[in-house]
Amino acid sequence: MDNRIKELRARDGLTQSDLAKKVDVRRETIVFLEKGKYNPSLKLAHEISKVFGMTIEEVFRLD
Amino acid sequence: MTTSILIMLTIWAFVILEKQTNIFKGLDLVIFILIIVLGAIAFFVALKKEKEEKQGFVTDDEMSLLIKYKSGYYAYLASMYMWLFIFIFKDKFPDIETMLGGGILLSALILFITKLVIKKHVNG
C-alpha cells in the first residue's frame, strides 16, 4: 500500500514525532508507514487521515 | 523480554562465576559471552523505551504488538526444534546446568533474531 504521509507532514509542518503523538503510536511506526514497510489498521489509517483533514483514500492507496 | 533476560543474566552470571575454575572452558565461555551480549542489548532496549516514554510516546502500539505476536509464534516453533536437538545430543553436554542454561539462552537469542527478521517483513 502506498501513502502520502511524508508529503502531507511536510505540508503541515509536522515531524514524525508530532504525528506519532497525535495518533498515539510510536515514532518507529510512522517511519515504517512512510517507507511502505507497514500497512496500518483501518483505525490508524482513519486517525492519520483525520490529522491531515483528508479521507483515507486521499492519504492511502493500494498499489 | 527485557526483564526476563536481565533476571536470567543475573542468575547465570552468578552460577557461572561460582564455577570460576571452569569459566573460560569450552561451552561456559560461549554461554558467558551470550549472557553479556543479550544482557547489554536488553539494557539498551530498556533505556530506549524509557526515553520514549518520558518523551510522551506510547511504549506499545499496533505495529510493535504485531511484531511481538508474529516473532513469538515463529520463535516458539524454532525453540521447539532447538530443544529437540538439545535432547537428542544431551550426552554431549558437560553437565545439566550448561545444557539447560544454554537452551534457555538460545531461546532468548532465537526470539531476538526472529524479532529482527519479522521487523524487516512486518507488513500487517
N, CA and C atoms of all chains as a GROMACS GRO file, in nm:
protein
  561
    1MET      N    1   0.084  -0.120   0.000
    1MET     CA    2   0.000   0.000   0.000
    1MET      C    3   0.088   0.125   0.000
    2ASP      N    4   0.051   0.220  -0.084
    2ASP     CA    5   0.127   0.344  -0.094
    2ASP      C    6   0.060   0.454  -0.010
    3ASN      N    7   0.135   0.557   0.028
    3ASN     CA    8   0.072   0.665   0.105
    3ASN      C    9   0.144   0.797   0.083
    4ARG      N   10   0.077   0.904   0.127
    4ARG     CA   11   0.132   1.039   0.110
    4ARG      C   12   0.168   1.101   0.244
    5ILE      N   13   0.195   1.021   0.340
    5ILE     CA   14   0.217   1.072   0.476
    5ILE      C   15   0.332   1.171   0.481
    6LYS      N   16   0.443   1.135   0.420
    6LYS     CA   17   0.562   1.222   0.426
    6LYS      C   18   0.532   1.358   0.361
    7GLU      N   19   0.466   1.352   0.248
    7GLU     CA   20   0.434   1.475   0.175
    7GLU      C   21   0.338   1.563   0.255
    8LEU      N   22   0.238   1.499   0.318
    8LEU     CA   23   0.139   1.575   0.394
    8LEU      C   24   0.198   1.628   0.525
    9ARG      N   25   0.288   1.554   0.581
    9ARG     CA   26   0.358   1.601   0.703
    9ARG      C   27   0.434   1.728   0.673
   10ALA      N   28   0.506   1.726   0.560
   10ALA     CA   29   0.584   1.843   0.519
   10ALA      C   30   0.490   1.961   0.492
   11ARG      N   31   0.377   1.933   0.432
   11ARG     CA   32   0.278   2.038   0.403
   11ARG      C   33   0.230   2.105   0.531
   12ASP      N   34   0.205   2.024   0.634
   12ASP     CA   35   0.151   2.075   0.761
   12ASP      C   36   0.259   2.109   0.864
   13GLY      N   37   0.385   2.092   0.827
   13GLY     CA   38   0.495   2.125   0.919
   13GLY      C   39   0.500   2.035   1.041
   14LEU      N   40   0.468   1.908   1.021
   14LEU     CA   41   0.471   1.812   1.133
   14LEU      C   42   0.595   1.723   1.122
   15THR      N   43   0.655   1.696   1.235
   15THR     CA   44   0.765   1.598   1.236
   15THR      C   45   0.702   1.459   1.254
   16GLN      N   46   0.785   1.358   1.238
   16GLN     CA   47   0.736   1.221   1.259
   16GLN      C   48   0.690   1.204   1.403
   17SER      N   49   0.764   1.263   1.494
   17SER     CA   50   0.729   1.255   1.636
   17SER      C   51   0.595   1.323   1.663
   18ASP      N   52   0.573   1.441   1.603
   18ASP     CA   53   0.446   1.512   1.622
   18ASP      C   54   0.329   1.425   1.577
   19LEU      N   55   0.342   1.368   1.458
   19LEU     CA   56   0.234   1.285   1.404
   19LEU      C   57   0.213   1.161   1.490
   20ALA      N   58   0.323   1.102   1.534
   20ALA     CA   59   0.313   0.981   1.618
   20ALA      C   60   0.235   1.011   1.746
   21LYS      N   61   0.264   1.126   1.806
   21LYS     CA   62   0.194   1.162   1.931
   21LYS      C   63   0.046   1.190   1.905
   22LYS      N   64   0.017   1.252   1.791
   22LYS     CA   65  -0.123   1.285   1.760
   22LYS      C   66  -0.209   1.160   1.741
   23VAL      N   67  -0.148   1.054   1.684
   23VAL     CA   68  -0.228   0.933   1.657
   23VAL      C   69  -0.196   0.820   1.755
   24ASP      N   70  -0.120   0.852   1.858
   24ASP     CA   71  -0.091   0.756   1.966
   24ASP      C   72  -0.016   0.631   1.921
   25VAL      N   73   0.088   0.652   1.843
   25VAL     CA   74   0.173   0.538   1.805
   25VAL      C   75   0.318   0.576   1.831
   26ARG      N   76   0.407   0.479   1.816
   26ARG     CA   77   0.549   0.506   1.831
   26ARG      C   78   0.601   0.574   1.705
   27ARG      N   79   0.708   0.650   1.720
   27ARG     CA   80   0.766   0.719   1.604
   27ARG      C   81   0.810   0.618   1.499
   28GLU      N   82   0.858   0.505   1.546
   28GLU     CA   83   0.904   0.398   1.456
   28GLU      C   84   0.792   0.353   1.361
   29THR      N   85   0.669   0.351   1.410
   29THR     CA   86   0.554   0.312   1.327
   29THR      C   87   0.536   0.410   1.212
   30ILE      N   88   0.550   0.539   1.240
   30ILE     CA   89   0.537   0.640   1.135
   30ILE      C   90   0.650   0.621   1.033
   31VAL      N   91   0.770   0.592   1.081
   31VAL     CA   92   0.885   0.568   0.991
   31VAL      C   93   0.853   0.450   0.898
   32PHE      N   94   0.804   0.342   0.957
   32PHE     CA   95   0.773   0.222   0.878
   32PHE      C   96   0.659   0.249   0.780
   33LEU      N   97   0.560   0.328   0.823
   33LEU     CA   98   0.448   0.362   0.734
   33LEU      C   99   0.498   0.439   0.612
   34GLU      N  100   0.582   0.538   0.636
   34GLU     CA  101   0.633   0.621   0.526
   34GLU      C  102   0.717   0.542   0.428
   35LYS      N  103   0.789   0.444   0.481
   35LYS     CA  104   0.874   0.362   0.393
   35LYS      C  105   0.794   0.252   0.324
   36GLY      N  106   0.665   0.241   0.358
   36GLY     CA  107   0.582   0.137   0.297
   36GLY      C  108   0.609   0.000   0.352
   37LYS      N  109   0.674  -0.007   0.469
   37LYS     CA  110   0.709  -0.137   0.528
   37LYS      C  111   0.595  -0.191   0.615
   38TYR      N  112   0.498  -0.104   0.646
   38TYR     CA  113   0.388  -0.147   0.733
   38TYR      C  114   0.257  -0.090   0.680
   39ASN      N  115   0.153  -0.176   0.676
   39ASN     CA  116   0.019  -0.130   0.638
   39ASN      C  117  -0.063  -0.108   0.764
   40PRO      N  118  -0.117   0.012   0.783
   40PRO     CA  119  -0.187   0.041   0.909
   40PRO      C  120  -0.322  -0.028   0.916
   41SER      N  121  -0.374  -0.038   1.038
   41SER     CA  122  -0.510  -0.087   1.055
   41SER      C  123  -0.605   0.021   1.004
   42LEU      N  124  -0.730  -0.015   0.988
   42LEU     CA  125  -0.831   0.081   0.939
   42LEU      C  126  -0.842   0.198   1.037
   43LYS      N  127  -0.837   0.166   1.165
   43LYS     CA  128  -0.849   0.268   1.270
   43LYS      C  129  -0.734   0.368   1.261
   44LEU      N  130  -0.611   0.316   1.248
   44LEU     CA  131  -0.495   0.405   1.240
   44LEU      C  132  -0.497   0.487   1.112
   45ALA      N  133  -0.535   0.423   1.001
   45ALA     CA  134  -0.543   0.494   0.874
   45ALA      C  135  -0.644   0.608   0.884
   46HIS      N  136  -0.756   0.581   0.952
   46HIS     CA  137  -0.860   0.682   0.970
   46HIS      C  138  -0.809   0.798   1.055
   47GLU      N  139  -0.736   0.765   1.163
   47GLU     CA  140  -0.686   0.869   1.253
   47GLU      C  141  -0.580   0.956   1.185
   48ILE      N  142  -0.494   0.893   1.106
   48ILE     CA  143  -0.391   0.970   1.035
   48ILE      C  144  -0.457   1.062   0.933
   49SER      N  145  -0.555   1.010   0.861
   49SER     CA  146  -0.625   1.091   0.761
   49SER      C  147  -0.695   1.210   0.828
   50LYS      N  148  -0.748   1.187   0.947
   50LYS     CA  149  -0.819   1.292   1.020
   50LYS      C  150  -0.723   1.405   1.058
   51VAL      N  151  -0.599   1.367   1.093
   51VAL     CA  152  -0.498   1.468   1.130
   51VAL      C  153  -0.472   1.561   1.011
   52PHE      N  154  -0.470   1.503   0.890
   52PHE     CA  155  -0.443   1.583   0.771
   52PHE      C  156  -0.569   1.646   0.712
   53GLY      N  157  -0.684   1.616   0.770
   53GLY     CA  158  -0.810   1.671   0.721
   53GLY      C  159  -0.848   1.616   0.585
   54MET      N  160  -0.815   1.489   0.561
   54MET     CA  161  -0.844   1.427   0.431
   54MET      C  162  -0.910   1.292   0.453
   55THR      N  163  -0.959   1.233   0.342
   55THR     CA  164  -1.017   1.100   0.351
   55THR      C  165  -0.906   0.996   0.346
   56ILE      N  166  -0.940   0.872   0.384
   56ILE     CA  167  -0.842   0.763   0.382
   56ILE      C  168  -0.789   0.743   0.239
   57GLU      N  169  -0.881   0.748   0.143
   57GLU     CA  170  -0.842   0.724   0.002
   57GLU      C  171  -0.747   0.832  -0.050
   58GLU      N  172  -0.754   0.950   0.008
   58GLU     CA  173  -0.666   1.058  -0.036
   58GLU      C  174  -0.526   1.045   0.022
   59VAL      N  175  -0.516   0.976   0.134
   59VAL     CA  176  -0.386   0.959   0.201
   59VAL      C  177  -0.320   0.826   0.163
   60PHE      N  178  -0.403   0.722   0.158
   60PHE     CA  179  -0.351   0.588   0.129
   60PHE      C  180  -0.408   0.538  -0.003
   61ARG      N  181  -0.330   0.460  -0.076
   61ARG     CA  182  -0.383   0.395  -0.195
   61ARG      C  183  -0.315   0.258  -0.213
   62LEU      N  184  -0.395   0.166  -0.265
   62LEU     CA  185  -0.342   0.032  -0.293
   62LEU      C  186  -0.252   0.038  -0.415
   63ASP      N  187  -0.145  -0.039  -0.414
   63ASP     CA  188  -0.053  -0.041  -0.530
   63ASP      C  189  -0.121  -0.099  -0.653
   64MET      N  190   1.031  -0.924   2.788
   64MET     CA  191   1.154  -0.990   2.744
   64MET      C  192   1.274  -0.928   2.814
   65THR      N  193   1.272  -0.797   2.824
   65THR     CA  194   1.385  -0.726   2.884
   65THR      C  195   1.405  -0.772   3.028
   66THR      N  196   1.295  -0.777   3.103
   66THR     CA  197   1.304  -0.817   3.244
   66THR      C  198   1.354  -0.960   3.257
   67SER      N  199   1.297  -1.048   3.176
   67SER     CA  200   1.335  -1.190   3.188
   67SER      C  201   1.481  -1.211   3.151
   68ILE      N  202   1.529  -1.140   3.052
   68ILE     CA  203   1.670  -1.153   3.014
   68ILE      C  204   1.759  -1.101   3.125
   69LEU      N  205   1.721  -0.990   3.186
   69LEU     CA  206   1.802  -0.934   3.294
   69LEU      C  207   1.806  -1.027   3.415
   70ILE      N  208   1.693  -1.090   3.443
   70ILE     CA  209   1.689  -1.186   3.555
   70ILE      C  210   1.778  -1.306   3.524
   71MET      N  211   1.764  -1.355   3.401
   71MET     CA  212   1.845  -1.470   3.358
   71MET      C  213   1.993  -1.436   3.363
   72LEU      N  214   2.026  -1.316   3.319
   72LEU     CA  215   2.164  -1.268   3.320
   72LEU      C  216   2.219  -1.275   3.461
   73THR      N  217   2.142  -1.226   3.556
   73THR     CA  218   2.187  -1.223   3.696
   73THR      C  219   2.209  -1.364   3.749
   74ILE      N  220   2.109  -1.450   3.724
   74ILE     CA  221   2.118  -1.588   3.775
   74ILE      C  222   2.237  -1.661   3.713
   75TRP      N  223   2.249  -1.652   3.582
   75TRP     CA  224   2.355  -1.728   3.514
   75TRP      C  225   2.493  -1.670   3.536
   76ALA      N  226   2.501  -1.539   3.551
   76ALA     CA  227   2.631  -1.479   3.583
   76ALA      C  228   2.675  -1.532   3.719
   77PHE      N  229   2.579  -1.542   3.812
   77PHE     CA  230   2.608  -1.593   3.946
   77PHE      C  231   2.652  -1.739   3.941
   78VAL      N  232   2.578  -1.819   3.864
   78VAL     CA  233   2.609  -1.963   3.854
   78VAL      C  234   2.746  -1.985   3.789
   79ILE      N  235   2.770  -1.913   3.681
   79ILE     CA  236   2.897  -1.934   3.610
   79ILE      C  237   3.014  -1.880   3.690
   80LEU      N  238   2.996  -1.768   3.756
   80LEU     CA  239   3.106  -1.713   3.836
   80LEU      C  240   3.138  -1.803   3.956
   81GLU      N  241   3.037  -1.880   3.999
   81GLU     CA  242   3.061  -1.975   4.109
   81GLU      C  243   3.157  -2.084   4.066
   82LYS      N  244   3.148  -2.119   3.939
   82LYS     CA  245   3.238  -2.223   3.886
   82LYS      C  246   3.361  -2.156   3.826
   83GLN      N  247   3.426  -2.074   3.902
   83GLN     CA  248   3.534  -1.991   3.848
   83GLN      C  249   3.645  -2.068   3.780
   84THR      N  250   3.673  -2.187   3.823
   84THR     CA  251   3.781  -2.261   3.759
   84THR      C  252   3.744  -2.303   3.618
   85ASN      N  253   3.613  -2.317   3.588
   85ASN     CA  254   3.571  -2.362   3.455
   85ASN      C  255   3.523  -2.250   3.365
   86ILE      N  256   3.530  -2.125   3.417
   86ILE     CA  257   3.463  -2.016   3.348
   86ILE      C  258   3.511  -1.995   3.204
   87PHE      N  259   3.635  -2.022   3.176
   87PHE     CA  260   3.683  -1.999   3.040
   87PHE      C  261   3.707  -2.128   2.964
   88LYS      N  262   3.633  -2.232   3.000
   88LYS     CA  263   3.648  -2.356   2.925
   88LYS      C  264   3.526  -2.379   2.837
   89GLY      N  265   3.553  -2.407   2.711
   89GLY     CA  266   3.451  -2.452   2.616
   89GLY      C  267   3.318  -2.378   2.618
   90LEU      N  268   3.214  -2.455   2.646
   90LEU     CA  269   3.076  -2.405   2.636
   90LEU      C  270   3.046  -2.294   2.737
   91ASP      N  271   3.107  -2.301   2.854
   91ASP     CA  272   3.084  -2.198   2.956
   91ASP      C  273   3.121  -2.060   2.903
   92LEU      N  274   3.230  -2.052   2.826
   92LEU     CA  275   3.274  -1.923   2.772
   92LEU      C  276   3.170  -1.870   2.674
   93VAL      N  277   3.121  -1.959   2.588
   93VAL     CA  278   3.019  -1.919   2.489
   93VAL      C  279   2.894  -1.867   2.561
   94ILE      N  280   2.850  -1.943   2.662
   94ILE     CA  281   2.730  -1.903   2.737
   94ILE      C  282   2.754  -1.770   2.808
   95PHE      N  283   2.872  -1.754   2.865
   95PHE     CA  284   2.906  -1.630   2.935
   95PHE      C  285   2.899  -1.511   2.840
   96ILE      N  286   2.959  -1.527   2.723
   96ILE     CA  287   2.958  -1.419   2.624
   96ILE      C  288   2.815  -1.388   2.579
   97LEU      N  289   2.737  -1.493   2.557
   97LEU     CA  290   2.597  -1.476   2.516
   97LEU      C  291   2.517  -1.400   2.621
   98ILE      N  292   2.542  -1.431   2.748
   98ILE     CA  293   2.475  -1.361   2.858
   98ILE      C  294   2.509  -1.213   2.852
   99ILE      N  295   2.636  -1.181   2.835
   99ILE     CA  296   2.680  -1.041   2.833
   99ILE      C  297   2.617  -0.967   2.716
  100VAL      N  298   2.621  -1.031   2.598
  100VAL     CA  299   2.567  -0.966   2.477
  100VAL      C  300   2.416  -0.943   2.490
  101LEU      N  301   2.343  -1.048   2.526
  101LEU     CA  302   2.197  -1.034   2.539
  101LEU      C  303   2.160  -0.937   2.650
  102GLY      N  304   2.235  -0.943   2.757
  102GLY     CA  305   2.211  -0.851   2.869
  102GLY      C  306   2.231  -0.707   2.827
  103ALA      N  307   2.338  -0.682   2.752
  103ALA     CA  308   2.367  -0.547   2.704
  103ALA      C  309   2.256  -0.498   2.611
  104ILE      N  310   2.214  -0.586   2.520
  104ILE     CA  311   2.107  -0.549   2.427
  104ILE      C  312   1.978  -0.518   2.503
  105ALA      N  313   1.943  -0.604   2.598
  105ALA     CA  314   1.822  -0.583   2.678
  105ALA      C  315   1.829  -0.452   2.755
  106PHE      N  316   1.947  -0.421   2.807
  106PHE     CA  317   1.967  -0.297   2.883
  106PHE      C  318   1.944  -0.175   2.795
  107PHE      N  319   2.002  -0.175   2.676
  107PHE     CA  320   1.987  -0.059   2.587
  107PHE      C  321   1.846  -0.045   2.532
  108VAL      N  322   1.780  -0.158   2.506
  108VAL     CA  323   1.640  -0.154   2.462
  108VAL      C  324   1.553  -0.094   2.573
  109ALA      N  325   1.579  -0.134   2.697
  109ALA     CA  326   1.503  -0.081   2.811
  109ALA      C  327   1.526   0.069   2.826
  110LEU      N  328   1.648   0.113   2.807
  110LEU     CA  329   1.681   0.256   2.817
  110LEU      C  330   1.607   0.335   2.709
  111LYS      N  331   1.607   0.278   2.588
  111LYS     CA  332   1.542   0.345   2.474
  111LYS      C  333   1.391   0.358   2.500
  112LYS      N  334   1.330   0.252   2.551
  112LYS     CA  335   1.185   0.255   2.579
  112LYS      C  336   1.152   0.356   2.688
  113GLU      N  337   1.238   0.365   2.789
  113GLU     CA  338   1.215   0.459   2.898
  113GLU      C  339   1.225   0.602   2.845
  114LYS      N  340   1.322   0.625   2.757
  114LYS     CA  341   1.340   0.758   2.697
  114LYS      C  342   1.216   0.796   2.615
  115GLU      N  343   1.167   0.702   2.537
  115GLU     CA  344   1.047   0.728   2.454
  115GLU      C  345   0.926   0.758   2.542
  116GLU      N  346   0.915   0.684   2.651
  116GLU     CA  347   0.801   0.704   2.743
  116GLU      C  348   0.805   0.843   2.805
  117LYS      N  349   0.926   0.887   2.841
  117LYS     CA  350   0.943   1.021   2.902
  117LYS      C  351   0.912   1.130   2.801
  118GLN      N  352   0.934   1.100   2.672
  118GLN     CA  353   0.905   1.199   2.567
  118GLN      C  354   0.756   1.203   2.532
  119GLY      N  355   0.679   1.114   2.594
  119GLY     CA  356   0.534   1.116   2.575
  119GLY      C  357   0.483   1.020   2.470
  120PHE      N  358   0.570   0.930   2.422
  120PHE     CA  359   0.525   0.831   2.325
  120PHE      C  360   0.467   0.709   2.397
  121VAL      N  361   0.381   0.636   2.327
  121VAL     CA  362   0.332   0.509   2.382
  121VAL      C  363   0.444   0.407   2.370
  122THR      N  364   0.448   0.312   2.460
  122THR     CA  365   0.556   0.212   2.456
  122THR      C  366   0.520   0.097   2.362
  123ASP      N  367   0.390   0.072   2.346
  123ASP     CA  368   0.346  -0.033   2.255
  123ASP      C  369   0.231   0.018   2.170
  124ASP      N  370   0.235  -0.013   2.042
  124ASP     CA  371   0.124   0.023   1.955
  124ASP      C  372   0.093  -0.097   1.865
  125GLU      N  373   0.004  -0.077   1.767
  125GLU     CA  374  -0.040  -0.191   1.686
  125GLU      C  375   0.075  -0.258   1.612
  126MET      N  376   0.173  -0.179   1.566
  126MET     CA  377   0.283  -0.240   1.491
  126MET      C  378   0.376  -0.319   1.583
  127SER      N  379   0.410  -0.262   1.697
  127SER     CA  380   0.502  -0.332   1.788
  127SER      C  381   0.437  -0.458   1.844
  128LEU      N  382   0.306  -0.453   1.868
  128LEU     CA  383   0.235  -0.572   1.916
  128LEU      C  384   0.231  -0.680   1.808
  129LEU      N  385   0.208  -0.638   1.684
  129LEU     CA  386   0.206  -0.734   1.572
  129LEU      C  387   0.342  -0.803   1.560
  130ILE      N  388   0.449  -0.725   1.572
  130ILE     CA  389   0.584  -0.781   1.566
  130ILE      C  390   0.605  -0.880   1.680
  131LYS      N  391   0.558  -0.843   1.800
  131LYS     CA  392   0.574  -0.932   1.916
  131LYS      C  393   0.499  -1.064   1.895
  132TYR      N  394   0.374  -1.055   1.848
  132TYR     CA  395   0.294  -1.177   1.830
  132TYR      C  396   0.354  -1.267   1.724
  133LYS      N  397   0.391  -1.208   1.609
  133LYS     CA  398   0.448  -1.287   1.499
  133LYS      C  399   0.580  -1.350   1.540
  134SER      N  400   0.668  -1.269   1.601
  134SER     CA  401   0.801  -1.321   1.636
  134SER      C  402   0.789  -1.425   1.748
  135GLY      N  403   0.692  -1.406   1.838
  135GLY     CA  404   0.669  -1.505   1.943
  135GLY      C  405   0.630  -1.639   1.886
  136TYR      N  406   0.542  -1.636   1.786
  136TYR     CA  407   0.497  -1.759   1.722
  136TYR      C  408   0.613  -1.831   1.655
  137TYR      N  409   0.689  -1.760   1.571
  137TYR     CA  410   0.799  -1.826   1.498
  137TYR      C  411   0.914  -1.866   1.591
  138ALA      N  412   0.940  -1.783   1.692
  138ALA     CA  413   1.045  -1.816   1.787
  138ALA      C  414   1.009  -1.942   1.866
  139TYR      N  415   0.881  -1.956   1.900
  139TYR     CA  416   0.836  -2.075   1.972
  139TYR      C  417   0.859  -2.201   1.888
  140LEU      N  418   0.822  -2.193   1.761
  140LEU     CA  419   0.843  -2.308   1.671
  140LEU      C  420   0.992  -2.343   1.662
  141ALA      N  421   1.075  -2.240   1.641
  141ALA     CA  422   1.220  -2.265   1.628
  141ALA      C  423   1.278  -2.321   1.758
  142SER      N  424   1.229  -2.269   1.871
  142SER     CA  425   1.278  -2.316   2.001
  142SER      C  426   1.243  -2.463   2.024
  143MET      N  427   1.125  -2.503   1.976
  143MET     CA  428   1.085  -2.644   1.991
  143MET      C  429   1.186  -2.735   1.925
  144TYR      N  430   1.229  -2.697   1.802
  144TYR     CA  431   1.329  -2.777   1.731
  144TYR      C  432   1.465  -2.769   1.801
  145MET      N  433   1.496  -2.653   1.856
  145MET     CA  434   1.622  -2.635   1.928
  145MET      C  435   1.628  -2.728   2.049
  146TRP      N  436   1.518  -2.733   2.125
  146TRP     CA  437   1.513  -2.820   2.244
  146TRP      C  438   1.517  -2.967   2.204
  147LEU      N  439   1.457  -3.001   2.091
  147LEU     CA  440   1.462  -3.138   2.041
  147LEU      C  441   1.607  -3.175   2.008
  148PHE      N  442   1.677  -3.082   1.946
  148PHE     CA  443   1.819  -3.101   1.913
  148PHE      C  444   1.900  -3.121   2.040
  149ILE      N  445   1.874  -3.038   2.140
  149ILE     CA  446   1.945  -3.049   2.268
  149ILE      C  447   1.917  -3.184   2.333
  150PHE      N  448   1.792  -3.227   2.327
  150PHE     CA  449   1.751  -3.355   2.386
  150PHE      C  450   1.823  -3.472   2.318
  151ILE      N  451   1.830  -3.466   2.185
  151ILE     CA  452   1.894  -3.575   2.109
  151ILE      C  453   2.044  -3.582   2.143
  152PHE      N  454   2.107  -3.465   2.158
  152PHE     CA  455   2.250  -3.462   2.184
  152PHE      C  456   2.283  -3.431   2.331
  153LYS      N  457   2.193  -3.469   2.421
  153LYS     CA  458   2.211  -3.434   2.563
  153LYS      C  459   2.339  -3.492   2.624
  154ASP      N  460   2.387  -3.602   2.571
  154ASP     CA  461   2.507  -3.665   2.626
  154ASP      C  462   2.635  -3.588   2.592
  155LYS      N  463   2.625  -3.496   2.496
  155LYS     CA  464   2.743  -3.419   2.455
  155LYS      C  465   2.771  -3.303   2.551
  156PHE      N  466   2.675  -3.268   2.636
  156PHE     CA  467   2.692  -3.153   2.726
  156PHE      C  468   2.765  -3.196   2.853
  157PRO      N  469   2.854  -3.111   2.904
  157PRO     CA  470   2.933  -3.148   3.023
  157PRO      C  471   2.847  -3.169   3.148
  158ASP      N  472   2.743  -3.087   3.163
  158ASP     CA  473   2.656  -3.102   3.280
  158ASP      C  474   2.518  -3.047   3.247
  159ILE      N  475   2.425  -3.076   3.338
  159ILE     CA  476   2.286  -3.040   3.311
  159ILE      C  477   2.264  -2.888   3.315
  160GLU      N  478   2.342  -2.818   3.401
  160GLU     CA  479   2.325  -2.673   3.409
  160GLU      C  480   2.362  -2.607   3.277
  161THR      N  481   2.471  -2.654   3.217
  161THR     CA  482   2.514  -2.598   3.089
  161THR      C  483   2.409  -2.627   2.981
  162MET      N  484   2.356  -2.748   2.983
  162MET     CA  485   2.256  -2.787   2.884
  162MET      C  486   2.129  -2.701   2.897
  163LEU      N  487   2.077  -2.694   3.020
  163LEU     CA  488   1.953  -2.618   3.040
  163LEU      C  489   1.974  -2.468   3.022
  164GLY      N  490   2.081  -2.418   3.082
  164GLY     CA  491   2.109  -2.275   3.072
  164GLY      C  492   2.135  -2.232   2.930
  165GLY      N  493   2.212  -2.316   2.859
  165GLY     CA  494   2.240  -2.288   2.719
  165GLY      C  495   2.112  -2.287   2.637
  166GLY      N  496   2.023  -2.382   2.665
  166GLY     CA  497   1.896  -2.391   2.595
  166GLY      C  498   1.809  -2.268   2.618
  167ILE      N  499   1.804  -2.224   2.744
  167ILE     CA  500   1.724  -2.105   2.778
  167ILE      C  501   1.781  -1.982   2.706
  168LEU      N  502   1.912  -1.969   2.710
  168LEU     CA  503   1.975  -1.855   2.644
  168LEU      C  504   1.956  -1.859   2.493
  169LEU      N  505   1.966  -1.978   2.436
  169LEU     CA  506   1.943  -1.991   2.292
  169LEU      C  507   1.800  -1.954   2.255
  170SER      N  508   1.705  -1.988   2.343
  170SER     CA  509   1.564  -1.949   2.320
  170SER      C  510   1.554  -1.797   2.314
  171ALA      N  511   1.624  -1.729   2.405
  171ALA     CA  512   1.622  -1.582   2.406
  171ALA      C  513   1.686  -1.528   2.279
  172LEU      N  514   1.796  -1.591   2.237
  172LEU     CA  515   1.864  -1.548   2.116
  172LEU      C  516   1.776  -1.569   1.993
  173ILE      N  517   1.707  -1.683   1.989
  173ILE     CA  518   1.615  -1.713   1.879
  173ILE      C  519   1.506  -1.607   1.872
  174LEU      N  520   1.451  -1.570   1.987
  174LEU     CA  521   1.346  -1.467   1.991
  174LEU      C  522   1.400  -1.333   1.940
  175PHE      N  523   1.520  -1.298   1.982
  175PHE     CA  524   1.582  -1.173   1.940
  175PHE      C  525   1.602  -1.169   1.788
  176ILE      N  526   1.656  -1.279   1.734
  176ILE     CA  527   1.680  -1.286   1.590
  176ILE      C  528   1.549  -1.286   1.511
  177THR      N  529   1.450  -1.360   1.563
  177THR     CA  530   1.319  -1.366   1.496
  177THR      C  531   1.256  -1.228   1.491
  178LYS      N  532   1.269  -1.153   1.602
  178LYS     CA  533   1.213  -1.018   1.606
  178LYS      C  534   1.276  -0.929   1.500
  179LEU      N  535   1.408  -0.943   1.482
  179LEU     CA  536   1.479  -0.862   1.382
  179LEU      C  537   1.428  -0.896   1.241
  180VAL      N  538   1.410  -1.026   1.215
  180VAL     CA  539   1.364  -1.071   1.082
  180VAL      C  540   1.221  -1.024   1.057
  181ILE      N  541   1.134  -1.040   1.156
  181ILE     CA  542   0.993  -1.001   1.141
  181ILE      C  543   0.982  -0.850   1.119
  182LYS      N  544   1.069  -0.773   1.185
  182LYS     CA  545   1.067  -0.628   1.169
  182LYS      C  546   1.094  -0.587   1.024
  183LYS      N  547   1.178  -0.666   0.957
  183LYS     CA  548   1.211  -0.633   0.817
  183LYS      C  549   1.093  -0.664   0.725
  184HIS      N  550   1.008  -0.760   0.765
  184HIS     CA  551   0.896  -0.801   0.679
  184HIS      C  552   0.766  -0.793   0.757
  185VAL      N  553   0.739  -0.678   0.816
  185VAL     CA  554   0.632  -0.667   0.914
  185VAL      C  555   0.491  -0.651   0.855
  186ASN      N  556   0.480  -0.617   0.728
  186ASN     CA  557   0.351  -0.580   0.668
  186ASN      C  558   0.229  -0.649   0.726
  187GLY      N  559   0.147  -0.567   0.788
  187GLY     CA  560   0.028  -0.620   0.853
  187GLY      C  561  -0.089  -0.637   0.761
   0.00000   0.00000   0.00000
